[in-house]
Amino acid sequence: DVTVRATGSPMLTIQPGAELRFSQNSRFNIAGSAILPGGLSAVGTPTQPIRFTSNVASPAPGNWQGVVFLLGTSPQSRLEHVIVEYTGTGPAVELQQTPAQVVLQHGTIRFCNGEGFTLSDGAPVLDDWSITCSAGSDPGVYAVGAPALTLTNSQITNAIDLIDALATVSITGNTFVNYNTG
């Protein structure tokens, strides 16, 4: 696993066009406690997205565990113009006890075996995401414990539920393709 946290609230900044490769069964943790905070600024561009992917020679869904924003995540954290791929047995991107201010825009989640997003806190806004779960065995977006969720201008493909939520959900301008409500 890779974890970004320390005293002084470090912010890891990833440049446009970067590709981060993760070993089998590893995950990318941001922060981990209020005492040891941390943040991630992964802001690509439309022509130079940042890629979070598998380090396996022939990647497949489920190779690694995804990006997890934990307790203590800086509210200035953001994922913008990113691709997260080949994750599984859990969410590709998870917000766990994180502030509502984390920016999640213009991204792609593909070749995942688990949820696209799991949101368990805050009031996240997901804008302009393409979420394609390969196996179709989990929700594209799973919001449990988050008091609110806004999903705009996104496409969710091949998920068992479009959105499985215990939250107040606002959905506008989205497309849902090939889903099975189970």
Backbone hydrogen bonds in HBPLUS format (Angstrom, degrees):
<---DONOR---> <-ACCEPTOR-->    atom                        ^
c    i                          cat <-CA-CA->   ^        H-A-AA   ^      H-
h    n   atom  resd res      DA  || num        DHA   H-A  angle D-A-AA Bond
n    s   type  num  typ     dist DA aas  dist angle  dist       angle   num
A0002-VAL N   A0027-ARG O   2.99 MM  25  6.39 161.7  2.02 158.0 163.4     1
A0029-ASN N   A0002-VAL O   2.69 MM  27  5.99 160.6  1.72 170.2 170.0     2
A0004-VAL N   A0029-ASN O   2.91 MM  25  6.33 151.6  1.99 149.7 157.4     3
A0031-ALA N   A0004-VAL O   2.71 MM  27  5.51 161.3  1.75 150.4 153.3     4
A0006-ALA N   A0037-PRO O   3.15 MM  31  6.05 154.0  2.23 156.0 157.2     5
A0039-GLY N   A0010-PRO O   2.84 MM  29  6.22 128.2  2.12 151.5 161.7     6
A0012-LEU N   A0039-GLY O   2.97 MM  27  6.14 166.5  1.99 142.0 137.5     7
A0041-SER N   A0012-LEU O   2.80 MM  29  6.09 165.9  1.82 162.3 161.9     8
A0014-ILE N   A0041-SER O   2.95 MM  27  6.26 164.7  1.97 151.7 154.3     9
A0018-ALA N   A0015-GLN O   3.20 MM   3  5.81 157.0  2.26 140.5 141.0    10
A0017-GLY N   A0048-GLN O   3.03 MM  31  4.33 127.0  2.32 114.7 112.5    11
A0051-ARG N   A0018-ALA O   2.95 MM  33  6.40 162.8  1.98 155.7 159.7    12
A0020-LEU N   A0051-ARG O   2.75 MM  31  6.11 167.1  1.77 171.4 171.9    13
A0053-THR N   A0020-LEU O   2.87 MM  33  6.21 168.9  1.89 169.6 173.2    14
A0022-PHE N   A0053-THR O   2.86 MM  31  6.23 151.0  1.95 148.4 156.6    15
A0055-ASN N   A0022-PHE O   2.89 MM  33  5.14 137.9  2.07 144.5 134.0    16
A0026-SER N   A0023-SER O   3.09 MM   3  5.57 161.0  2.13 138.6 136.3    17
A0025-ASN N   A0063-ASN O   2.78 MM  38  6.07 154.9  1.84 146.0 151.8    18
A0065-GLN N   A0026-SER O   2.64 MM  39  5.61 171.5  1.65 166.3 165.0    19
A0028-PHE N   A0066-GLY O   2.92 MM  38  6.18 169.6  1.93 158.9 162.4    20
A0068-VAL N   A0028-PHE O   2.80 MM  40  6.08 167.6  1.82 158.3 159.9    21
A0030-ILE N   A0068-VAL O   2.76 MM  38  6.06 154.7  1.82 169.0 168.1    22
A0070-LEU N   A0030-ILE O   2.90 MM  40  5.86 172.0  1.91 162.5 165.1    23
A0032-GLY N   A0071-LEU O   2.96 MM  39  5.16 137.4  2.14 165.6 164.4    24
A0038-GLY N   A0072-GLY O   3.30 MM  34  6.47 152.7  2.38 134.6 136.1    25
A0074-SER N   A0038-GLY O   2.77 MM  36  5.73 149.8  1.86 142.0 147.7    26
A0078-ARG N   A0040-LEU O   2.82 MM  38  6.29 154.3  1.88 156.0 163.7    27
A0042-ALA N   A0078-ARG O   2.97 MM  36  6.02 173.9  1.97 159.6 157.7    28
A0080-GLU N   A0042-ALA O   2.93 MM  38  6.29 161.5  1.96 164.5 161.3    29
A0044-GLY N   A0080-GLU O   2.76 MM  36  6.01 163.0  1.79 163.5 159.2    30
A0045-THR N   A0048-GLN O   3.08 MM   3  4.83 157.3  2.13 102.8 109.9    31
A0048-GLN N   A0045-THR O   3.20 MM   3  4.83 134.9  2.41  91.6 104.3    32
A0050-ILE N   A0081-HIS O   3.06 MM  31  6.59 152.5  2.13 144.8 149.6    33
A0083-ILE N   A0050-ILE O   2.77 MM  33  6.16 148.7  1.86 158.1 161.6    34
A0052-PHE N   A0083-ILE O   2.75 MM  31  6.07 165.5  1.77 169.0 174.2    35
A0085-GLU N   A0052-PHE O   3.02 MM  33  6.40 160.0  2.06 167.1 173.6    36
A0063-ASN N   A0060-ALA O   3.25 MM   3  6.01 140.1  2.42 152.1 149.8    37
A0062-GLY N   A0087-THR O   2.97 MM  25  4.51 132.4  2.20  95.5 100.1    38
A0063-ASN N   A0086-TYR O   3.07 MM  23  5.75 118.3  2.47 130.3 142.2    39
A0064-TRP N   A0086-TYR O   3.37 MM  22  6.70 158.9  2.42 148.2 153.8    40
A0088-GLY N   A0064-TRP O   3.16 MM  24  6.46 128.7  2.43 157.1 170.8    41
A0067-VAL N   A0092-ALA O   2.86 MM  25  6.18 157.7  1.91 155.0 151.5    42
A0094-GLU N   A0067-VAL O   2.88 MM  27  6.36 154.7  1.95 157.1 164.8    43
A0069-PHE N   A0094-GLU O   2.79 MM  25  6.05 172.6  1.79 169.1 167.7    44
A0096-GLN N   A0069-PHE O   2.78 MM  27  5.92 174.8  1.79 173.7 175.5    45
A0073-THR N   A0070-LEU O   3.03 MM   3  5.80 136.9  2.22 149.0 150.2    46
A0077-SER N   A0074-SER O   3.06 MM   3  5.55 162.0  2.09 118.9 120.9    47
A0103-VAL N   A0077-SER O   3.13 MM  26  6.56 155.1  2.20 147.9 146.8    48
A0079-LEU N   A0103-VAL O   2.83 MM  24  6.13 158.9  1.87 157.4 162.6    49
A0105-GLN N   A0079-LEU O   2.94 MM  26  6.37 156.9  1.99 161.6 166.9    50
A0081-HIS N   A0105-GLN O   3.17 MM  24  6.71 145.1  2.30 137.8 146.9    51
A0081-HIS N   A0106-HIS O   2.82 MM  25  4.78 120.4  2.17 111.7 129.2    52
A0108-THR N   A0082-VAL O   2.87 MM  26  6.29 146.3  1.98 148.6 159.6    53
A0084-VAL N   A0108-THR O   2.81 MM  24  6.23 160.3  1.85 160.5 166.9    54
A0110-ARG N   A0084-VAL O   3.03 MM  26  6.55 155.3  2.10 154.6 162.2    55
A0086-TYR N   A0110-ARG O   3.32 MM  24  6.88 139.8  2.49 141.3 152.5    56
A0113-ASN N   A0087-THR O   2.94 MM  26  6.34 147.6  2.04 129.4 139.3    57
A0092-ALA N   A0115-GLU O   2.95 MM  23  6.36 143.2  2.09 144.4 153.0    58
A0093-VAL N   A0116-GLY O   3.08 MM  23  6.38 145.5  2.21 149.8 160.4    59
A0118-THR N   A0093-VAL O   3.04 MM  25  6.55 146.9  2.15 149.3 157.5    60
A0095-LEU N   A0118-THR O   2.90 MM  23  6.34 159.5  1.94 162.4 169.2    61
A0120-SER N   A0095-LEU O   2.85 MM  25  6.08 173.7  1.85 173.1 175.2    62
A0127-ASP N   A0104-LEU O   3.18 MM  23  6.59 165.6  2.20 157.5 162.0    63
A0106-HIS N   A0127-ASP O   2.86 MM  21  6.31 145.3  1.98 152.2 162.3    64
A0107-GLY N   A0128-ASP O   3.07 MM  21  6.61 128.9  2.34 130.6 145.3    65
A0130-SER N   A0107-GLY O   2.92 MM  23  6.40 147.9  2.02 144.8 154.9    66
A0109-ILE N   A0130-SER O   2.77 MM  21  6.17 164.6  1.79 163.6 167.1    67
A0132-THR N   A0109-ILE O   2.81 MM  23  6.11 163.4  1.83 154.5 159.9    68
A0134-SER N   A0112-CYS O   2.88 MM  22  5.48 124.1  2.20 132.7 149.3    69
A0116-GLY N   A0140-GLY O   3.14 MM  24  4.67 125.9  2.45 101.4 116.3    70
A0117-PHE N   A0140-GLY O   3.01 MM  23  6.40 145.0  2.13 138.0 148.7    71
A0142-TYR N   A0117-PHE O   2.82 MM  25  6.02 155.9  1.88 145.8 154.1    72
A0119-LEU N   A0142-TYR O   2.76 MM  23  6.16 158.9  1.81 157.2 162.5    73
A0144-VAL N   A0119-LEU O   2.86 MM  25  6.14 142.4  2.00 147.7 160.0    74
A0150-THR N   A0124-PRO O   3.05 MM  26  6.43 158.2  2.10 156.7 161.4    75
A0126-LEU N   A0150-THR O   2.79 MM  24  6.12 165.0  1.81 171.9 169.7    76
A0152-THR N   A0126-LEU O   2.91 MM  26  6.33 165.7  1.93 165.4 170.0    77
A0128-ASP N   A0152-THR O   2.93 MM  24  6.32 159.3  1.98 149.5 155.7    78
A0155-GLN N   A0129-TRP O   2.77 MM  26  6.28 154.4  1.84 158.0 166.8    79
A0131-ILE N   A0155-GLN O   2.77 MM  24  6.15 168.0  1.78 165.9 170.2    80
A0157-THR N   A0131-ILE O   2.74 MM  26  6.08 164.2  1.76 168.0 171.7    81
A0133-CYS N   A0157-THR O   3.20 MM  24  6.55 155.4  2.26 165.4 159.3    82
A0160-ILE N   A0138-ASP O   3.17 MM  22  5.26 151.1  2.26 113.6 118.0    83
A0140-GLY N   A0161-ASP O   3.31 MM  21  6.74 154.2  2.38 171.7 174.2    84
A0164-ASP N   A0141-VAL O   3.06 MM  23  6.53 157.6  2.12 157.6 163.4    85
A0143-ALA N   A0164-ASP O   2.88 MM  21  6.21 149.6  1.97 145.2 155.3    86
A0166-LEU N   A0143-ALA O   2.82 MM  23  6.17 144.7  1.94 154.4 166.2    87
A0168-THR N   A0147-PRO O   3.26 MM  21  6.23 174.3  2.26 122.8 124.5    88
A0149-LEU N   A0168-THR O   2.86 MM  19  6.22 146.2  1.97 164.5 163.7    89
A0170-SER N   A0149-LEU O   2.89 MM  21  6.30 154.1  1.95 156.7 165.1    90
A0151-LEU N   A0170-SER O   2.86 MM  19  6.22 166.5  1.88 170.7 175.1    91
A0172-THR N   A0151-LEU O   3.10 MM  21  6.59 159.1  2.14 157.0 163.1    92
A0153-ASN N   A0172-THR O   3.11 MM  19  6.65 146.1  2.23 145.6 154.8    93
A0175-THR N   A0154-SER O   2.83 MM  21  6.32 151.2  1.91 152.5 161.7    94
A0156-ILE N   A0175-THR O   2.99 MM  19  6.52 151.3  2.08 157.3 164.7    95
A0177-VAL N   A0156-ILE O   2.94 MM  21  6.30 165.1  1.96 157.1 161.0    96
A0158-ASN N   A0177-VAL O   3.10 MM  19  6.57 145.7  2.23 145.6 155.5    97
A0180-ASN N   A0159-ALA O   3.22 MM  21  6.66 152.7  2.30 144.0 151.7    98
